[in-house]
Amino acid sequence: MLTNQEHIFSEKINTSVENGEFIKLIISNKRNKTSDLNKIIVSPVEIKKGFRLSFLYNYKTQDITKNYKLEESQNLIFNELKENFLNVELFTANEVIRLFFSLKNNKPKIKISEPTFKPAVNLNHDRKKHKRIELKHNIWLKELGITTSEGVIKKDMHDKYRQINKYLEVIENMIIKKTSGKNLRIYDAGSGKGYLTFALYDYLKNNLKNETRITGIEFREELVDTCNKISEKAKFENLNFVQGTIIDSNIKKVDVFIALHACDTATDEAIYKGIKANAQFIVAAPCCQKQIRKEMNVTNAMHSLMKHGILKERQAVILTDGLRALLLEANGYKTKVFEFISTEHTPKNIMIVAEKSKNKPDKDAVLKNIDEIKKMFGIEFHYLEKLLNENRIILP
Ligand SMILES: C[S@@+](CC[C@H](N)C(=O)[O-])C[C@H]1O[C@@H](n2cnc3c(N)ncnc32)[C@H](O)[C@@H]1O
């Protein structure tokens, strides 16, 4: 349990990281003066797996470096203070925050002073430059419980906030840079509590200053009502939510059709609706790929692998989403399947982005390929294929 002062310090770390203002943190003043560990210097690093804090442990005879995620770092810092050190200083672009313990009563005190370091140009600069939504005075972030009234990200909401930013980064790179980003008509199917729907609207409207219309489709009425109320409160005139199922939704003109974590076959319904409405982009982050798992009846040599539940489950994910990508290709889309956000934040991490291609697909070859794969795994039907066939979107 952190004391009030420690909690303030912990929040300062979080906010400075989120805003790209974290420069350095130094843990010093040993409790035990004979200890080998002199001090710990913590700096931000961007590695392949994402953002980390790099801990340099400065011992009498050597230095050791280890990288940790933000949450782990927080625990480590407070453990080191409890066990080994009396002082920690956080240097940010705006201030220096010092937390120190008195030897007499072991109670922490906080002191804030003027900044002494200029921010490093590289990492911090990039992170700040890419801040896509404003935290302060942001109505929807507060209403959805991501930030406090002061515009600070809540302790348990950092993963959600990172997911939002990663999502906006993907949309920016894969869609906005390829279009003017203006006047886009966007649908978000299975919008749920609306985190990602609000984020995209906010980013397009307030950061890019683009006029956009976004509609969330969601069958849970209470979520639709709440989202519409928040949208009104935030004065997001062109963001609305409608109650209903994806398959029955009335889609006329659409540029971008999105379905994020719409469970199981709801993703197929969304892709089908996007293809049918001739969307320029279809974005899906599928989850719970149950339909194909139930269908799989492997009788060839792969059978010995599929007897392991976890391997069958992973194979079902590959088949479900791989076949979705091929069905999109058969319908004239270029597709990309990639990891949307690292597994440490959420296991639901695959994303399919499909863009309508100017080139005609070799439909027969793709459909033959789909057929071969289905045979290999004893799959009778893929739900998306069924929807497309029944509605004669693909004519075999
Ligand atoms: C796991 S939540 C994801 C919410 C949001 N897209 C996100 O990624 O944060 C899935 C939402 O889709 C809704 N949903 C699932 N199937 C649906 C369908 N067929 N039609 C409309 N909404 C659906 C559920 O009610 C739920 O709110």
The ligand as a Gaussian input file, in Angstrom:
#p B3LYP/6-31G(d) Opt

LIG

0 1
 C      -15.512000      -7.310000     -26.581000
 S      -16.561000      -5.950000     -26.921000
 C      -15.475000      -4.915000     -27.838000
 C      -15.826000      -3.472000     -27.769000
 C      -14.947000      -2.523000     -28.564000
 N      -15.075000      -2.715000     -29.991000
 C      -13.488000      -2.631000     -28.161000
 O      -12.698000      -3.253000     -28.884000
 O      -13.129000      -2.104000     -27.095000
 C      -17.621000      -6.600000     -28.153000
 C      -18.918000      -5.841000     -28.271000
 O      -19.573000      -6.247000     -29.462000
 C      -20.960000      -6.379000     -29.211000
 N      -21.448000      -7.365000     -30.182000
 C      -21.060000      -8.655000     -30.320000
 N      -21.702000      -9.232000     -31.341000
 C      -22.500000      -8.290000     -31.889000
 C      -23.400000      -8.284000     -32.982000
 N      -23.572000      -9.375000     -33.710000
 N      -24.069000      -7.140000     -33.263000
 C      -23.873000      -6.010000     -32.514000
 N      -23.025000      -5.963000     -31.460000
 C      -22.336000      -7.082000     -31.153000
 C      -21.025000      -6.851000     -27.768000
 O      -22.266000      -6.530000     -27.164000
 C      -19.861000      -6.106000     -27.141000
 O      -20.285000      -4.898000     -26.578000

